[in-house]
Amino acid sequence: MRMSRRSRTLLSLSLNFFALFFSITAFITTYWCVGTQRVPKPKCSKLRTHQCIDYGVNETDPNKVVYSWETGDDRFLFRQFHTGIWISCEENIHDESERCRSFIDLAPASEKGMLWLSLVSEMLYIILLVVGFSLMCLELVHSSNVIDGLKLNAFAAIFTVLSGLLGMVAHVMYTQVFQVTVSLGPPDWRPYNWDYGWSFCMAWASFTCCMGASVTTLNSYTKTVIEFRHKRKTFEQSIREEDAREAFGYFREHSVHSISKSVDYYSSQTLKSGRKTPIPGDSLDFSDIANSLGEEQC
């Protein structure tokens, strides 16, 4: 299907907008990874009578302790948690609220540098997406000017490709840091089981839209350059053909004019000599005269 340059620009702009929307949403949300954590059940009290361990005390003899016979996973609670690129939040076992901690503080010391690099790459990814989106909007405004549109299109393609590469690096580094934190993080935070959440899916969807926008932008730039060169070549060829027709018409008119002048001159010379010599029609070869006149003009 053949698309116009404006349609290709609108498609690139739409893909870039979705990439920017998904990346910002993933960056500010805390559902990159979700799962459960296993924590010991708290001691029962007057305020908490379920999901707890009742050690109890013998009323007849307070010195005798009543032991709980809960074993295995029955001694633990499984609370939900969700982690973002900035913050990790888990359920509070004492009430219905959530407790949130900085994921930077949870990461092992050996991985903090990579985590900061991932955060910086993620922010640069969003900034370059904004720059590419702005350039594509400017390209729509200057759609009537082919040269300005090509320049904006080229810069938009460069910024979009760079943002896509940074986004991929940021996502991969964060994944590696999280996996190391699962093994070497604080014991009270380590997940019992976990999986990637919808924020992580949106981050990779943003990367996919970003690369689609960059490919579409590069394709639009290439097609516009090819069409522009083809139109210029066609225009130059038409100019050469027009010049050739004008030159042919010019020489033909001057040749006929020179032949008529030669005939008039021959007639005048015949009249001056007083003789009327008939000139046979087949003896007057206009092609020879034209050739001789052409040689004289040269």
Backbone as CSV, one residue per row, in Angstrom:
resi,resn,N_x,N_y,N_z,CA_x,CA_y,CA_z,C_x,C_y,C_z
1,MET,0.854,-1.191,0.000,0.000,0.000,0.000,0.892,1.244,0.000
2,ARG,0.651,2.132,-0.924,1.444,3.334,-1.055,0.905,4.398,-0.108
3,MET,1.784,4.998,0.678,1.395,6.022,1.642,2.103,7.328,1.290
4,SER,1.407,8.415,1.535,2.008,9.719,1.307,2.989,10.043,2.429
5,ARG,3.792,11.087,2.207,4.776,11.463,3.221,4.099,11.918,4.502
6,ARG,2.987,12.618,4.394,2.263,13.067,5.579,1.691,11.880,6.361
7,SER,1.197,10.872,5.641,0.640,9.684,6.317,1.741,8.932,7.059
8,ARG,2.913,8.824,6.447,4.025,8.154,7.126,4.464,8.925,8.363
9,THR,4.455,10.243,8.275,4.816,11.058,9.437,3.805,10.894,10.556
10,LEU,2.521,10.845,10.217,1.477,10.645,11.230,1.607,9.274,11.896
11,LEU,1.958,8.255,11.118,2.152,6.923,11.699,3.335,6.918,12.665
12,SER,4.437,7.526,12.274,5.603,7.615,13.166,5.271,8.409,14.425
13,LEU,4.519,9.483,14.247,4.141,10.304,15.400,3.255,9.529,16.365
14,SER,2.332,8.739,15.849,1.449,7.939,16.706,2.240,6.887,17.481
15,LEU,3.150,6.192,16.804,3.970,5.191,17.487,4.862,5.832,18.544
16,ASN,5.398,6.997,18.237,6.242,7.693,19.207,5.425,8.144,20.415
17,PHE,4.192,8.565,20.186,3.332,8.987,21.295,3.025,7.811,22.222
18,PHE,2.698,6.655,21.652,2.422,5.486,22.479,3.671,5.044,23.246
19,ALA,4.831,5.114,22.587,6.071,4.760,23.268,6.331,5.696,24.448
20,LEU,6.083,6.987,24.248,6.282,7.953,25.329,5.288,7.733,26.461
21,PHE,4.038,7.470,26.119,3.010,7.236,27.139,3.317,5.983,27.959
22,PHE,3.677,4.900,27.283,3.982,3.650,27.991,5.219,3.791,28.876
23,SER,6.237,4.486,28.374,7.479,4.614,29.143,7.267,5.451,30.404
24,ILE,6.523,6.548,30.300,6.259,7.385,31.476,5.407,6.624,32.490
25,THR,4.402,5.902,31.992,3.554,5.115,32.891,4.363,4.051,33.624
26,ALA,5.224,3.351,32.900,6.047,2.316,33.539,7.040,2.932,34.527
27,PHE,7.540,4.113,34.228,8.556,4.737,35.067,7.999,5.171,36.424
28,ILE,6.740,5.610,36.443,6.175,6.153,37.687,5.360,5.124,38.461
29,THR,5.158,3.930,37.917,4.391,2.903,38.619,5.330,1.888,39.275
30,THR,4.765,1.073,40.153,5.574,0.149,40.960,5.144,-1.297,40.750
31,TYR,4.862,-1.655,39.503,4.452,-3.027,39.222,5.339,-3.657,38.152
32,TRP,6.633,-3.398,38.245,7.567,-4.057,37.344,7.674,-5.537,37.690
33,CYS,7.703,-5.837,38.989,7.747,-7.220,39.456,6.766,-7.374,40.608
34,VAL,6.021,-8.458,40.626,5.029,-8.729,41.668,5.223,-10.154,42.167
35,GLY,4.762,-10.423,43.369,4.884,-11.765,43.917,4.466,-11.800,45.371
36,THR,4.926,-12.815,46.075,4.594,-12.990,47.487,5.865,-13.153,48.293
37,GLN,5.786,-12.753,49.578,6.883,-12.904,50.521,6.396,-13.764,51.699
38,ARG,7.231,-14.621,52.174,6.868,-15.481,53.298,7.455,-14.907,54.574
39,VAL,6.579,-14.553,55.514,7.009,-13.968,56.786,6.383,-14.765,57.923
40,PRO,7.047,-14.877,59.080,6.477,-15.607,60.217,5.187,-14.950,60.720
41,LYS,4.255,-15.762,61.152,3.020,-15.227,61.702,3.305,-14.505,63.022
42,PRO,2.651,-13.387,63.251,2.854,-12.689,64.528,2.109,-13.389,65.663
43,LYS,2.438,-13.014,66.853,1.773,-13.573,68.038,0.375,-13.002,68.168
44,CYS,-0.555,-13.852,68.528,-1.938,-13.399,68.674,-2.068,-12.449,69.866
45,SER,-3.004,-11.529,69.710,-3.289,-10.568,70.779,-4.781,-10.270,70.765
46,LYS,-5.188,-9.367,71.651,-6.606,-9.003,71.692,-7.030,-8.316,70.398
47,LEU,-6.120,-7.586,69.772,-6.454,-6.893,68.530,-6.320,-7.799,67.317
48,ARG,-5.557,-8.852,67.434,-5.356,-9.744,66.299,-5.627,-11.174,66.753
49,THR,-6.683,-11.725,66.211,-7.102,-13.066,66.625,-7.036,-14.094,65.505
50,HIS,-6.712,-13.685,64.286,-6.584,-14.616,63.177,-5.284,-14.315,62.421
51,GLN,-4.865,-15.290,61.634,-3.591,-15.198,60.932,-2.465,-14.878,61.906
52,CYS,-2.459,-15.647,63.022,-1.434,-15.445,64.043,-1.210,-16.767,64.767
53,ILE,-0.177,-16.815,65.591,0.146,-18.002,66.365,-0.226,-17.753,67.816
54,ASP,-1.105,-18.589,68.337,-1.550,-18.446,69.725,-0.748,-19.408,70.593
55,TYR,0.275,-18.874,71.206,1.074,-19.711,72.097,0.310,-20.036,73.381
56,GLY,-0.470,-19.083,73.839,-1.346,-19.307,74.990,-0.608,-19.563,76.305
57,VAL,-1.355,-19.512,77.409,-0.807,-19.751,78.748,-1.819,-20.573,79.534
58,ASN,-1.387,-21.582,80.258,-2.269,-22.413,81.074,-2.827,-21.570,82.220
59,GLU,-4.168,-21.476,82.266,-4.783,-20.605,83.276,-4.575,-21.143,84.699
60,THR,-4.522,-22.464,84.872,-4.303,-23.026,86.213,-2.864,-22.892,86.663
61,ASP,-1.972,-22.959,85.733,-0.544,-22.839,86.061,0.128,-21.956,85.018
62,PRO,0.264,-20.674,85.314,0.838,-19.741,84.320,2.255,-20.085,83.915
63,ASN,2.926,-20.854,84.698,4.306,-21.181,84.344,4.404,-22.233,83.245
64,LYS,3.303,-22.930,83.005,3.318,-23.939,81.961,2.921,-23.315,80.625
65,VAL,3.736,-23.476,79.636,3.509,-22.884,78.305,2.787,-23.894,77.423
66,VAL,1.813,-23.389,76.666,1.094,-24.218,75.696,1.746,-23.995,74.339
67,TYR,2.263,-25.036,73.750,2.979,-24.924,72.483,1.994,-25.000,71.312
68,SER,2.370,-24.349,70.225,1.583,-24.410,68.996,2.118,-25.560,68.148
69,TRP,1.206,-26.302,67.575,1.587,-27.460,66.782,1.567,-27.156,65.271
70,GLU,1.536,-25.892,64.910,1.582,-25.519,63.499,3.001,-25.748,62.969
71,THR,3.078,-26.407,61.835,4.384,-26.715,61.241,4.387,-26.327,59.767
72,GLY,5.552,-26.319,59.188,5.681,-26.033,57.758,5.232,-24.631,57.407
73,ASP,4.558,-24.525,56.287,4.105,-23.217,55.816,2.977,-22.657,56.662
74,ASP,2.381,-23.474,57.549,1.325,-22.948,58.411,1.858,-21.916,59.387
75,ARG,3.148,-21.920,59.621,3.737,-20.960,60.558,4.028,-19.615,59.900
76,PHE,3.745,-19.499,58.600,4.106,-18.283,57.880,2.876,-17.640,57.227
77,LEU,3.002,-16.355,56.997,2.037,-15.592,56.209,2.646,-15.298,54.848
78,PHE,1.796,-15.245,53.845,2.246,-14.920,52.493,1.621,-13.582,52.097
79,ARG,2.442,-12.573,52.127,1.959,-11.233,51.809,2.371,-10.858,50.392
80,GLN,1.547,-10.071,49.744,1.809,-9.632,48.382,2.770,-8.444,48.394
81,PHE,3.565,-8.370,47.359,4.448,-7.218,47.191,4.498,-6.846,45.714
82,HIS,4.867,-5.616,45.450,5.078,-5.138,44.069,6.213,-4.129,44.093
83,THR,7.062,-4.238,43.091,8.281,-3.441,43.035,8.355,-2.684,41.722
84,GLY,8.740,-1.416,41.826,8.964,-0.603,40.639,10.436,-0.302,40.464
85,ILE,10.709,0.626,39.586,12.109,0.960,39.336,12.672,1.848,40.445
86,TRP,11.758,2.461,41.237,12.172,3.320,42.334,11.857,2.721,43.706
87,ILE,10.633,2.191,43.861,10.092,1.847,45.181,9.590,0.411,45.171
88,SER,9.692,-0.237,46.326,9.124,-1.562,46.541,8.135,-1.477,47.704
89,CYS,6.936,-1.980,47.486,5.883,-1.928,48.497,5.384,-3.336,48.795
90,GLU,5.105,-3.607,50.083,4.526,-4.890,50.477,3.422,-4.655,51.489
91,GLU,2.565,-5.662,51.627,1.454,-5.561,52.572,1.985,-5.507,54.006
92,ASN,1.289,-4.749,54.798,1.595,-4.695,56.229,0.764,-5.758,56.937
93,ILE,1.426,-6.700,57.621,0.715,-7.821,58.237,-0.079,-7.391,59.465
94,HIS,0.162,-6.181,59.955,-0.537,-5.730,61.162,-1.794,-4.943,60.838
95,ASP,-1.899,-4.407,59.644,-3.125,-3.702,59.243,-3.270,-3.839,57.734
96,GLU,-4.190,-3.087,57.171,-4.475,-3.206,55.740,-3.671,-2.229,54.892
97,SER,-2.761,-1.531,55.461,-1.955,-0.570,54.712,-0.776,-1.269,54.042
98,GLU,0.041,-0.479,53.349,1.240,-0.985,52.693,2.464,-0.292,53.253
99,ARG,3.542,-1.008,53.261,4.812,-0.433,53.664,5.709,-0.369,52.438
100,CYS,6.238,0.798,52.161,7.053,1.001,50.958,8.475,1.374,51.363
101,ARG,9.412,0.856,50.591,10.823,1.145,50.805,11.477,1.462,49.467
102,SER,12.572,2.192,49.529,13.310,2.522,48.316,13.994,1.266,47.781
103,PHE,13.800,0.988,46.509,14.439,-0.183,45.930,15.950,-0.002,45.850
104,ILE,16.404,1.257,45.808,17.842,1.510,45.787,18.479,1.046,47.089
105,ASP,17.763,1.221,48.217,18.293,0.762,49.504,18.256,-0.760,49.626
106,LEU,17.327,-1.403,48.928,17.219,-2.858,49.002,18.276,-3.567,48.163
107,ALA,18.733,-2.920,47.094,19.690,-3.566,46.192,21.026,-3.761,46.884
108,PRO,21.728,-4.856,46.590,23.059,-5.062,47.173,24.022,-3.960,46.765
109,ALA,25.033,-3.756,47.569,25.998,-2.683,47.304,26.698,-2.874,45.964
110,SER,26.906,-4.137,45.582,27.595,-4.396,44.310,26.750,-4.055,43.094
111,GLU,25.445,-3.910,43.288,24.543,-3.655,42.162,24.001,-2.233,42.142
112,LYS,24.351,-1.413,43.120,23.813,-0.051,43.172,24.270,0.787,41.975
113,GLY,25.523,0.611,41.560,26.001,1.371,40.404,25.237,1.037,39.143
114,MET,24.986,-0.244,38.916,24.215,-0.638,37.737,22.768,-0.159,37.822
115,LEU,22.216,-0.148,39.041,20.847,0.339,39.198,20.754,1.832,38.885
116,TRP,21.729,2.617,39.364,21.745,4.043,39.034,21.924,4.263,37.536
117,LEU,22.759,3.458,36.908,22.935,3.561,35.459,21.640,3.226,34.730
118,SER,20.910,2.263,35.243,19.617,1.922,34.652,18.628,3.069,34.792
119,LEU,18.618,3.726,35.954,17.712,4.858,36.166,18.051,6.026,35.235
120,VAL,19.341,6.318,35.104,19.756,7.415,34.213,19.405,7.088,32.766
121,SER,19.631,5.846,32.352,19.293,5.447,30.981,17.786,5.537,30.739
122,GLU,17.013,5.180,31.740,15.559,5.261,31.596,15.099,6.710,31.439
123,MET,15.696,7.625,32.205,15.330,9.036,32.087,15.776,9.615,30.740
124,LEU,16.984,9.253,30.289,17.435,9.708,28.965,16.551,9.134,27.861
125,TYR,16.092,7.930,28.045,15.179,7.300,27.088,13.907,8.133,26.926
126,ILE,13.356,8.572,28.044,12.134,9.382,27.986,12.422,10.755,27.379
127,ILE,13.560,11.355,27.743,13.898,12.684,27.217,14.083,12.630,25.700
128,LEU,14.784,11.627,25.197,14.986,11.512,23.751,13.678,11.214,23.023
129,LEU,12.777,10.480,23.671,11.459,10.273,23.067,10.705,11.587,22.939
130,VAL,10.815,12.445,23.955,10.162,13.759,23.902,10.755,14.601,22.777
131,VAL,12.082,14.569,22.630,12.738,15.331,21.555,12.290,14.823,20.186
132,GLY,12.279,13.485,20.010,11.827,12.919,18.739,10.376,13.257,18.443
133,PHE,9.529,13.223,19.467,8.115,13.575,19.278,7.968,15.031,18.858
134,SER,8.749,15.919,19.477,8.687,17.346,19.122,9.137,17.578,17.680
135,LEU,10.192,16.896,17.262,10.686,17.059,15.888,9.662,16.545,14.874
136,MET,8.972,15.454,15.202,7.942,14.947,14.291,6.766,15.921,14.185
137,CYS,6.428,16.581,15.298,5.366,17.596,15.246,5.788,18.778,14.371
138,LEU,7.050,19.191,14.498,7.548,20.269,13.643,7.562,19.861,12.173
139,GLU,7.838,18.593,11.919,7.836,18.118,10.530,6.444,18.213,9.914
140,LEU,5.415,17.957,10.709,4.044,18.113,10.191,3.740,19.563,9.864
141,VAL,4.268,20.493,10.677,4.041,21.919,10.419,4.735,22.349,9.131
142,HIS,5.945,21.825,8.877,6.715,22.180,7.679,6.556,21.122,6.583
143,SER,5.381,20.534,6.483,5.184,19.472,5.490,5.233,19.999,4.063
144,SER,4.946,21.310,3.860,4.976,21.872,2.506,6.398,22.103,2.010
145,ASN,7.344,22.270,2.928,8.743,22.496,2.568,9.484,21.159,2.632
146,VAL,9.869,20.642,1.471,10.475,19.309,1.422,11.834,19.292,2.100
147,ILE,12.664,20.308,1.876,14.018,20.319,2.430,13.991,20.383,3.955
148,ASP,13.197,21.307,4.508,13.094,21.404,5.966,12.486,20.133,6.551
149,GLY,11.509,19.560,5.862,10.912,18.313,6.330,11.902,17.171,6.370
150,LEU,12.779,17.102,5.362,13.803,16.049,5.344,14.797,16.208,6.493
151,LYS,15.209,17.430,6.777,16.147,17.657,7.881,15.520,17.250,9.215
152,LEU,14.284,17.688,9.453,13.606,17.328,10.699,13.385,15.824,10.790
153,ASN,13.058,15.208,9.650,12.832,13.765,9.628,14.100,13.001,9.980
154,ALA,15.227,13.460,9.458,16.500,12.783,9.743,16.856,12.886,11.220
155,PHE,16.726,14.078,11.808,17.040,14.238,13.230,16.066,13.454,14.106
156,ALA,14.788,13.430,13.731,13.814,12.653,14.503,14.155,11.172,14.479
157,ALA,14.585,10.665,13.333,14.970,9.251,13.235,16.180,8.954,14.113
158,ILE,17.165,9.848,14.128,18.375,9.625,14.940,18.030,9.591,16.420
159,PHE,17.250,10.585,16.882,16.898,10.634,18.300,16.025,9.448,18.706
160,THR,15.146,9.007,17.819,14.278,7.882,18.152,15.075,6.584,18.248
161,VAL,16.017,6.375,17.345,16.851,5.166,17.408,17.700,5.159,18.677
162,LEU,18.299,6.307,19.018,19.107,6.387,20.229,18.271,6.128,21.473
163,SER,17.061,6.675,21.508,16.197,6.446,22.673,15.836,4.976,22.801
164,GLY,15.576,4.306,21.680,15.254,2.887,21.734,16.403,2.059,22.284
165,LEU,17.630,2.370,21.870,18.793,1.639,22.382,18.982,1.865,23.883
166,LEU,18.808,3.113,24.331,18.928,3.400,25.757,17.841,2.692,26.559
167,GLY,16.614,2.679,26.016,15.527,1.993,26.710,15.798,0.505,26.867
168,MET,16.305,-0.118,25.824,16.611,-1.554,25.904,17.687,-1.817,26.952
169,VAL,18.737,-0.991,26.971,19.810,-1.163,27.950,19.272,-0.986,29.371
170,ALA,18.422,0.034,29.573,17.871,0.292,30.909,17.027,-0.873,31.397
171,HIS,16.183,-1.431,30.538,15.318,-2.547,30.947,16.134,-3.793,31.277
172,VAL,17.136,-4.081,30.478,17.952,-5.276,30.716,18.733,-5.133,32.024
173,MET,19.305,-3.957,32.272,20.074,-3.756,33.499,19.185,-3.846,34.734
174,TYR,17.980,-3.283,34.664,17.078,-3.376,35.816,16.705,-4.835,36.092
175,THR,16.452,-5.599,35.039,16.119,-7.015,35.224,17.240,-7.752,35.934
176,GLN,18.478,-7.472,35.540,19.609,-8.139,36.168,19.740,-7.727,37.632
177,VAL,19.564,-6.440,37.934,19.669,-5.969,39.315,18.582,-6.600,40.181
178,PHE,17.374,-6.705,39.664,16.291,-7.287,40.462,16.561,-8.759,40.756
179,GLN,17.045,-9.498,39.790,17.320,-10.916,40.016,18.417,-11.119,41.065
180,VAL,19.423,-10.249,41.059,20.468,-10.345,42.081,19.901,-9.957,43.441
181,THR,19.032,-8.952,43.478,18.436,-8.528,44.745,17.554,-9.616,45.339
182,VAL,16.893,-10.392,44.502,16.075,-11.501,44.991,16.930,-12.497,45.767
183,SER,18.154,-12.706,45.328,19.032,-13.683,45.986,19.823,-13.085,47.143
184,LEU,20.256,-11.824,47.001,21.173,-11.240,47.988,20.572,-10.059,48.735
185,GLY,19.300,-9.786,48.547,18.673,-8.667,49.221,18.410,-8.946,50.690
186,PRO,17.800,-8.001,51.414,17.500,-8.196,52.838,16.613,-9.415,53.056
187,PRO,16.851,-10.188,54.110,16.053,-11.401,54.339,14.566,-11.131,54.515
188,ASP,14.208,-9.989,55.124,12.790,-9.699,55.334,12.087,-9.222,54.064
189,TRP,12.856,-9.096,52.976,12.238,-8.654,51.714,12.251,-9.742,50.648
190,ARG,13.127,-10.690,50.721,13.316,-11.649,49.638,12.002,-12.349,49.280
191,PRO,11.653,-12.356,47.999,10.374,-12.949,47.590,10.385,-14.472,47.724
192,TYR,9.211,-15.003,48.027,9.018,-16.451,48.021,8.806,-16.936,46.588
193,ASN,8.013,-16.203,45.832,7.894,-16.391,44.382,7.529,-15.048,43.768
194,TRP,7.878,-14.866,42.530,7.656,-13.579,41.879,7.546,-13.768,40.375
195,ASP,7.043,-12.723,39.736,6.913,-12.708,38.281,6.909,-11.250,37.838
196,TYR,7.040,-11.038,36.538,7.023,-9.670,35.998,5.594,-9.148,35.933
197,GLY,5.431,-7.855,36.259,4.116,-7.233,36.300,3.798,-6.449,35.044
198,TRP,2.665,-5.759,35.098,2.182,-5.041,33.911,3.039,-3.814,33.602
199,SER,3.690,-3.231,34.598,4.580,-2.091,34.321,5.773,-2.530,33.481
200,PHE,6.287,-3.728,33.790,7.404,-4.262,33.006,6.964,-4.528,31.562
201,CYS,5.735,-5.035,31.402,5.218,-5.272,30.046,5.044,-3.959,29.291
202,MET,4.584,-2.916,29.994,4.433,-1.606,29.344,5.782,-1.022,28.955
203,ALA,6.806,-1.277,29.765,8.149,-0.776,29.425,8.642,-1.388,28.121
204,TRP,8.454,-2.703,27.960,8.891,-3.337,26.716,7.958,-3.004,25.554
205,ALA,6.675,-2.758,25.842,5.777,-2.290,24.776,6.210,-0.907,24.293
206,SER,6.678,-0.073,25.217,7.205,1.238,24.836,8.418,1.088,23.931
207,PHE,9.309,0.176,24.270,10.485,-0.067,23.431,10.074,-0.543,22.038
208,THR,9.067,-1.429,21.977,8.602,-1.930,20.675,8.032,-0.798,19.825
209,CYS,7.207,0.056,20.437,6.644,1.196,19.688,7.735,2.173,19.267
210,CYS,8.732,2.342,20.134,9.832,3.252,19.804,10.609,2.762,18.587
211,MET,10.924,1.473,18.543,11.652,0.943,17.398,10.781,0.962,16.146
212,GLY,9.471,0.717,16.317,8.579,0.840,15.162,8.543,2.261,14.622
213,ALA,8.532,3.249,15.531,8.553,4.649,15.097,9.855,4.995,14.396
214,SER,10.981,4.481,14.918,12.274,4.783,14.283,12.362,4.162,12.896
215,VAL,11.895,2.923,12.739,11.917,2.276,11.421,11.009,3.017,10.442
216,THR,9.829,3.416,10.899,8.904,4.156,10.033,9.481,5.505,9.635
217,THR,10.147,6.165,10.574,10.742,7.474,10.279,11.883,7.336,9.273
218,LEU,12.738,6.342,9.460,13.817,6.112,8.497,13.267,5.735,7.121
219,ASN,12.224,4.933,7.106,11.597,4.560,5.841,11.003,5.782,5.145
220,SER,10.356,6.660,5.921,9.802,7.884,5.351,10.897,8.777,4.787
221,TYR,12.014,8.889,5.510,13.126,9.707,5.027,13.684,9.147,3.723
222,THR,13.888,7.830,3.675,14.450,7.201,2.471,13.521,7.373,1.273
223,LYS,12.230,7.132,1.470,11.283,7.263,0.362,11.182,8.702,-0.116
224,THR,11.208,9.648,0.819,11.125,11.054,0.424,12.346,11.460,-0.398
225,VAL,13.532,11.002,0.003,14.754,11.319,-0.758,14.688,10.710,-2.153
226,ILE,14.244,9.459,-2.241,14.152,8.799,-3.550,13.145,9.518,-4.443
227,GLU,11.974,9.861,-3.889,10.969,10.579,-4.682,11.480,11.946,-5.114
228,PHE,12.179,12.636,-4.217,12.704,13.957,-4.554,13.736,13.861,-5.676
229,ARG,14.625,12.876,-5.618,15.626,12.704,-6.679,14.971,12.310,-8.000
230,HIS,13.948,11.464,-7.927,13.267,11.058,-9.153,12.582,12.255,-9.813
231,LYS,11.918,13.087,-9.002,11.255,14.269,-9.569,12.270,15.242,-10.162
232,ARG,13.415,15.407,-9.498,14.434,16.313,-10.036,15.002,15.777,-11.343
233,LYS,15.228,14.455,-11.417,15.744,13.864,-12.644,14.741,14.010,-13.780
234,THR,13.455,13.801,-13.474,12.425,13.963,-14.498,12.343,15.408,-14.969
235,PHE,12.459,16.353,-14.026,12.407,17.771,-14.381,13.590,18.155,-15.262
236,GLU,14.791,17.689,-14.892,15.963,18.005,-15.711,15.859,17.390,-17.099
237,GLN,15.317,16.187,-17.217,15.155,15.555,-18.519,14.154,16.318,-19.379
238,SER,13.056,16.777,-18.751,12.077,17.556,-19.515,12.673,18.878,-19.978
239,ILE,13.531,19.499,-19.153,14.190,20.753,-19.549,15.105,20.513,-20.740
240,ARG,15.882,19.401,-20.721,16.762,19.101,-21.838,15.971,18.842,-23.120
241,GLU,14.866,18.126,-23.022,14.046,17.872,-24.200,13.453,19.165,-24.748
242,GLU,13.034,20.059,-23.876,12.470,21.329,-24.330,13.530,22.189,-25.007
243,ASP,14.747,22.199,-24.432,15.837,22.953,-25.067,16.183,22.370,-26.435
244,ALA,16.151,21.044,-26.548,16.445,20.417,-27.837,15.394,20.783,-28.876
245,ARG,14.119,20.802,-28.492,13.055,21.194,-29.441,13.207,22.645,-29.865
246,GLU,13.537,23.514,-28.921,13.717,24.923,-29.275,14.910,25.101,-30.225
247,ALA,16.013,24.389,-29.966,17.176,24.501,-30.842,16.870,23.981,-32.238
248,PHE,16.132,22.877,-32.342,15.768,22.329,-33.638,14.878,23.308,-34.417
249,GLY,13.910,23.900,-33.720,13.048,24.878,-34.383,13.818,26.103,-34.840
250,TYR,14.797,26.544,-34.033,15.587,27.716,-34.392,16.401,27.462,-35.664
251,PHE,17.101,26.348,-35.756,17.915,26.041,-36.935,17.051,25.793,-38.168
252,ARG,15.862,25.214,-37.980,15.002,24.974,-39.136,14.496,26.282,-39.713
253,GLU,14.083,27.219,-38.888,13.615,28.513,-39.382,14.731,29.271,-40.096
254,HIS,15.936,29.258,-39.493,17.036,29.989,-40.122,17.466,29.327,-41.432
255,SER,17.347,28.019,-41.559,17.712,27.334,-42.810,16.744,27.719,-43.919
256,VAL,15.447,27.710,-43.642,14.450,28.087,-44.651,14.633,29.542,-45.060
257,HIS,14.922,30.409,-44.094,15.131,31.816,-44.413,16.349,32.008,-45.310
258,SER,17.425,31.261,-45.056,18.635,31.372,-45.884,18.380,30.866,-47.293
259,ILE,17.590,29.799,-47.441,17.267,29.267,-48.770,16.469,30.286,-49.560
260,SER,15.489,30.932,-48.931,14.672,31.931,-49.650,15.520,33.117,-50.077
261,LYS,16.474,33.532,-49.251,17.355,34.636,-49.628,18.238,34.249,-50.819
262,SER,18.699,33.024,-50.864,19.537,32.572,-51.982,18.746,32.556,-53.286
263,VAL,17.501,32.113,-53.245,16.656,32.099,-54.450,16.412,33.507,-54.944
264,ASP,16.133,34.438,-54.005,15.908,35.838,-54.403,17.162,36.432,-55.030
265,TYR,18.311,36.107,-54.486,19.548,36.650,-55.026,19.823,36.106,-56.430
266,TYR,19.567,34.851,-56.688,19.777,34.254,-57.997,18.827,34.857,-59.027
267,SER,17.618,35.116,-58.644,16.629,35.712,-59.557,17.025,37.125,-59.928
268,SER,17.515,37.872,-58.913,17.916,39.256,-59.197,19.119,39.289,-60.140
269,GLN,20.062,38.396,-60.037,21.217,38.333,-60.917,20.803,37.969,-62.341
270,THR,19.819,37.125,-62.486,19.331,36.736,-63.811,18.662,37.913,-64.504
271,LEU,17.887,38.682,-63.745,17.224,39.849,-64.332,18.224,40.905,-64.747
272,LYS,19.295,41.105,-64.003,20.297,42.104,-64.349,21.041,41.729,-65.628
273,SER,21.264,40.458,-65.869,21.976,40.029,-67.089,21.084,40.066,-68.319
274,GLY,19.785,40.293,-68.161,18.860,40.400,-69.280,18.448,39.088,-69.846
275,ARG,18.786,37.998,-69.264,18.396,36.693,-69.764,17.451,36.038,-68.791
276,LYS,16.503,35.367,-69.383,15.527,34.614,-68.602,15.800,33.136,-68.797
277,THR,16.608,32.661,-67.934,16.958,31.243,-67.998,16.012,30.469,-67.101
278,PRO,15.272,29.582,-67.714,14.347,28.791,-66.878,15.127,27.869,-65.947
279,ILE,14.615,27.817,-64.837,15.237,26.958,-63.806,14.355,25.751,-63.628
280,PRO,14.845,24.628,-64.044,14.024,23.418,-63.844,13.847,23.138,-62.353
281,GLY,12.648,22.601,-62.091,12.325,22.329,-60.673,13.175,21.244,-60.079
282,ASP,13.538,20.262,-60.925,14.316,19.162,-60.350,15.786,19.489,-60.213
283,SER,16.230,20.637,-60.866,17.648,20.991,-60.770,17.966,21.747,-59.494
284,LEU,16.913,22.282,-58.846,17.125,23.064,-57.621,16.991,22.125,-56.418
285,ASP,18.116,21.733,-55.912,18.126,20.803,-54.780,18.263,21.614,-53.494
286,PHE,17.136,21.732,-52.809,17.130,22.542,-51.586,17.965,21.918,-50.463
287,SER,18.117,20.651,-50.510,18.916,20.013,-49.457,20.380,20.373,-49.592
288,ASP,20.868,20.461,-50.854,22.260,20.859,-51.050,22.492,22.283,-50.605
289,ILE,21.497,23.112,-50.937,21.630,24.529,-50.534,21.637,24.638,-49.027
290,ALA,20.772,23.873,-48.417,20.714,23.941,-46.934,21.996,23.466,-46.319
291,ASN,22.592,22.413,-46.938,23.858,21.888,-46.408,24.982,22.917,-46.566
292,SER,24.986,23.542,-47.747,26.048,24.535,-47.980,25.896,25.733,-47.078
293,LEU,24.636,26.141,-46.843,24.407,27.281,-45.949,24.778,26.932,-44.529
294,GLY,24.499,25.670,-44.175,24.877,25.246,-42.834,26.377,25.283,-42.645
295,GLU,27.121,24.883,-43.703,28.570,24.929,-43.590,29.063,26.350,-43.500
296,GLU,28.413,27.282,-44.261,28.807,28.678,-44.189,28.579,29.238,-42.798
297,GLN,27.401,28.869,-42.226,27.098,29.400,-40.888,28.088,28.859,-39.866
298,CYS,28.501,27.614,-40.056,29.474,27.072,-39.112,30.801,27.781,-39.284
